[in-house]
Every structure is written in C-alpha cells, then in structure tokens.
Amino acid sequence: METTIDQHTKKHPPGLYLLFMTEMWERFSYYGMRAILILYLTKSLVSGGLGMDESTALMLYGFFTGAVYFTPLIGGYLSDRYLGQRKAVTIGGIIMALGNLVLFAHQSFTAVYIGLGLLIIGNGFFKPNISTIVGELYGPKDKRRDAAFTIFYMGINTGAFFAPLIIGAITDKWFAVSANGIIEYGYKYGFLASAIGMVIGQILFNALGNRFLGDVGKKPVGKPQVSSTGVVEKQQLTKVEKNRTAVIFILTAIVIFFWAGFEQAGGALSIYTDKFIDRTVFGWEIPTAWFQSVNPLFIILLAPLVSMLWVKLSNSKRGDLPVPTKMGIGMILLGFGFIVLLFAIMQTGSDDSNITIKANIMFIVFTYLFHTIGELFLSPVGLSFVSKYAPIKFASLLMAVWMASSFVANILAGQLGAVTASMGYFEVFSVIGIAVIVLGLVLIAISKKLVKMLGDDDKEDQNEDELVKAN
C-alpha cells in the first residue's frame, strides 16, 4: 500500500506518531544506559562498579558517545544505497538491544567493550534513518514539516526525561543493596531495563509500520540508476545542491564545539554534580542519574514556547531569523550556562579529597536551563534544515554528516572532561564557555553569507525554508 499524504490538511499523518513512539523508546534505552554508564565505570567494585579511574572512564565515555555519531555515516550510506531506511532502523534496534543485554549479562571490562561496540554499530543504522523517514512523510513545500519535527523532537526528549528517572531508581533505590555500610548499586538491572525499552520500540515499529507508514522508507533512495543500455548513470548534483551541501558541512563543523560543551552533561558535569552539588531536598538525596532528566524536562516545557516564537517572528515584517543566526544564539546561551556554573565552582573548588562545602542545587539547574534553551535554538533547527536542504539521493547520508558533528564533539568532550582532574573544573569550563560564545558570534556574523548560498530566489520560498522551527 502506498501512503498518501494530504498537504492541505492540518492533521499530521499517523506515521509521525508511530515514529514518535519508536524514537521515544530508543531514546529511553540510550539515555537510561548513558545516565549510569560513567557511574558504573567509576564506582568501586564493592559498590557494583568496575573501579576505573575517572580520567580513563571519561575518555572511554567520550569515545563511546562520539562513536555512536560516527557510525551513522556508514549506516546512512548503506540505507541510501542498499537497505532502505525502514530495514536499517530494525537492524539497528536489534543490535542495540543486544548491546545492553551484554552489559547486563556480565560485569567486566570485556563485556563493557563488547556491549558498547554493539551499541555503537546499532546506533549507526538507527539514528540517521528514523529522522529521515519523518522528513519523507512530507513534501518539499509542506509547511507542516517544521511542526512535525517539533512533535518528533518532543518524542526524543520524552524518552530522555523518563529514562534517567526510572533507570536511576532501579540502580540506586530498587536494586541497591546495603551491607556493612557499603551500598552495592544495581547497575546491571539498569542495562536490562534499557534493553527492554529498545525491544518495545522495535515491536511497535515493525508491527504497525506497514499500516501507518505504507511504503515510506522501504526502498533505498540513493541506489544508482541503470540506463536501458545497462550503464550505471552518475548522480550529479546541481550547483544549488552543491552549495546547500556545502552549507550543511559548514554548519556541521561549527556546531562541533556546541556539542563538545553540551555533552559534558553525562561526563564531567555528572561527576561534579555527584561530588560537589548538595543533592539533598527535604531530607532526601536525589540520585545523581536523575539530573540527566533536567534537560529533557526543560525541552518538553520550553519547546512549544520556542516554536511559538518562530511563528511570531515569521509573521512579523522582518520575518523569521535565519537558521545560522538561531544556531549562533544557541551557542552563546550554552556559554552562559557554563558561566553560571563557574560561580558554584568558586565556592566548592575542584579538590574532591577535601570537600568542605557543597554548592546549591540551583546552580546546576540553571546551567541545564541555559544549555536547554541553547539546544532548542540549534538541534531541532538543524534536523529540519538538513531534511529540507539535503539532496534527496543523499538524504540519510547528509543527515548522518550532520550527526557526525557529535562524533568529533564527544571525543573532544571526553578529552576535556578527562583533564578536569588535573586542570580543575573552573579552568576547563571557563575555556569551554568563552570558546562557544565567541564561535556563536562568528556564526551570527556570517549568517547572511550562508543564507545567500542556499539559493532561495523567491521571497516566499526563502521564508518557508528558513522557518526551521522544529523545536
């Protein structure tokens, strides 16, 4: 059955909500595992961890969170040329579920490397393709596309919000065992819960895919065309397509530094929160993993407001802000978040062997608030931008290129996090904050040039294309 989409109705196709649920469960699996990974690696053996030193653990964490954004380049290419997006999503989901099951089955460094390796490979098939399927539900000029990515992005963050809460409760409360004053955390059961979440998402996707998606995403869109004489036709890009692809690469390179700062959340920020933030509220200590839910909670609350801002701006005389300008503002907001945290570090210092005072919990909350608003100005805008401007024959591949910025960023984030032990939190976080603010200003300065390269001649089309308010 071929899915037909009425572009004149305000209702979204039901396939969008299936993709919402699939992505929500995948993000539950990923962020649940990620919320406890650094703690599992660094906690002592008697506490149920692996006893790895913090610098090594942070570098491993950075490599893992980076590699999951590199393999989409391979997965995107294979799906465009051979597999089709739907099959790639299924393959990726199965492999990621197996990765979490390996982490659950055995607590050892060998199991960690095998489990993380499977998660890296599986994510390469899953991540670029599900986002591309969302874009394929809508025509090039369908104005519902931006709202669709708003809904889809909320699915991402719904899973990311509940995952640390549930997984944190499993590891720190429900399956934690106290003996002789030593707490043994139930990390392996957290990995099991992540595997179950991934399986639920795949069952929904495969059971309901034909009904709600029809043939969308089944066939590889970048498969070489063969002429009647049997000669493979070359897939040449037009000048406009080349320029638009160049803009995607430029923006990808710049936002590396945004994600390098943002991804401190699961590494150095998590360790700082665990040691230096007063997590006791009304006599009850909040599990460290729960702080990973602060960002997605703010996303869910603020995304509709930011979307309304884009609508209001687009209806004004001057029109909506150009995409590069939005991203530049997002980077500046991220920098402000680190500046807020510097005031906490001034109180606590960086020496965890002699902690005399802990910082107020609101410091980390406001840091995440600025980081979240910055993310809303940058990440969903980028997803919608790439889905709109990428040449159709390289749709998944260029979505993977966009995500590859997080590969380099997470490797860099791991290195930055690792040196906090020697340089100190204040020095490292101040460098990150200043750097992203400066780059944000640079991006705003070159915004007009980048918009011109997109080749939007018609004013109406330009306003529509720049209205990438999928946040």
ZIVENGI-V952096 format. One line per field, one symbol per residue. ss: DSSP state (2 for helix, 1 for strand, 0 for the rest). psi: psi as a letter, one per 30 degrees, with the letter a starting at -180 (. if undefined). Layout:
ss=???
psi=???
//
This chain:
ss=000000000000022222222222222222222222222222002220000002222222222222200022222222222220222222222222222222222000222222222222222222222222222200000002222222222222222222222222222222001110011100222222222222222222222222222000000000001100000110000022222222222222222222222222220222222222100110011002222222222222222222222222220000000022222222222222222222222222000000000010222222222222222222222222222220022222222222222222222222222202222022222222222222222222202222222000002222222200000
psi=kkkkkjfflfklkffefeeeeeeeeeeeeefeeeffeeeeefllefggafgkleeeeeeeeeeefeeffeffeeeeeeeeeeeleeeeeeeeeeeeeeeeeeeeekjleeeeeeeeeeeeeeeeeeefeeeeeeeffklegjffeeeefeeeeeeefeefefeeeeeeeeefeegkkkkhgkkjkheefeeeeeeeeeeeeeeeeeefeeeffbgkgekkfgkkkklfggkkkkikkleeeeeeeeeeeeeeeefefefeeegfefceeeeeeeefkjgkjhgkkkkefffffeeeeeeeefeeeeeeeeeeefflefllkleeeeeeeeeeeeeeeeeefeeeeeefagjffijfkklkffeeeeeeeeeeeeeffeefeeeeeefefkkefheeefeeeeffefeeeeeeeeeeeeffeeekeeeeeeeeeeeeeeeeeeeeegeeeeeeffhjekeeeeeeefiihi.
//
